[in-house]
Amino acid sequence: MITIPLQLPDELAQQVLPLQDRLPEIIELGLRQLLGRTERRSVASQPATKQRVLAALDSTGIVTLPRFTARQAAWTRRTPIYAGGPPASEMIIAERRQGYEPT
């Protein structure tokens, strides 16, 4: 583990002292918030409320949100393979006619 000395203003130090055992968690959450802001700016089409909810969920660390930076592979269309003989629909109709006997 690495020890990092910090200099804090008196007011902030008074707020931090009671929480000093949770400082690693607080710093981690703060970093997630800072790093997450740049990723969320790229999704400007979402309403502001939805962005705030997603930011709150993401900052907890309990919910993992998908990142839209990676592009999914494009869907490629495959051409059908044509086989010889009659179409399947004609074969079904012919088979049904053979099984049908009028009474």
N, C-alpha and C positions, 0 to 999 in steps of 0.2 A: 504494500500500500504506500502511496506517495503522500507526503505532508506538504500542503500548500499554505504558506503564511498569507494572511489577508489583512488589509487595513480598511476599516469601515468607519464611516462617520458615527458619532456618538449615538444619535437617534436610532440609526439602523442597528448598531451593535446591541442596544438595549432590547430591540425587538428580536434579534437573533439569539441572544444568550439563552433564553428559556427553551429554544428549539435546537440547540447545538448538536444534540444526539441525532437529529433528523436532517442535518445539513446535507449529507450526500443525496438523500432523496429529494430535497428541495432544489438542489442544484441540477439534478437530473431532469426534474420536471420543467425547470426553467429553460434548460437547453432544448428540450423537446418543443417547447413553445416557440423559442427563437428559430430553431431549424424548421419547424412546421410552417411558419409564416411564409417563407419563400415558396414552399410547395403549394400552399393553399392559394396564393396569389395567381397561380397559373389557371385555376379553375374559376374564372370570373363569371361564368354563365350561371352559377348556382345562386339562389337567393341568399341574402345576408344571414337570415335566420338559420338556414340549413348549414351554412358555413360555421356559424357560432356553435351549433349543436355538434357538428363533426369535430370542431376544434376542442370542445370540452371533452368529448369521448376519447379523442386521441391523446389528450394531455394526461388522462388518468392512467394510461398504460394497460388498462384492463381489456380494452377493445382495440383490435388491430385493423386499421382501415387499409383498403387496397391503394396502392400508389399507381397513378396513371402515367408514370414516366416511361415505363416499358411498353413498347408497342407489340400488340399481339400479331401473330403470323396471319397474313391475309388468307382468306378462303380461296382455294383454287378449284375451279370447276373441272370436273372430269367428264370427258366425252364418253357417251355410252358405247358399249361394244355390241356391234350388230352380229347376230347369229343367223344362220340360214334356217329356212323353214317358215311355216305360217306364223303369224302373230299369235301371242298367247290368248288374246280375246277370241280369235276365230277357233282355236283349239277347244276352248271352254264351251263355246256355243255348240260346236259339233258334238262334243261329249255329252252335253245336256240333251241334245236332240236324240241321240242314240238311246239314252236311258228313259226317254219319255215314250210311253205306249198309250195311245188313245183307247179308251174303253167304250 
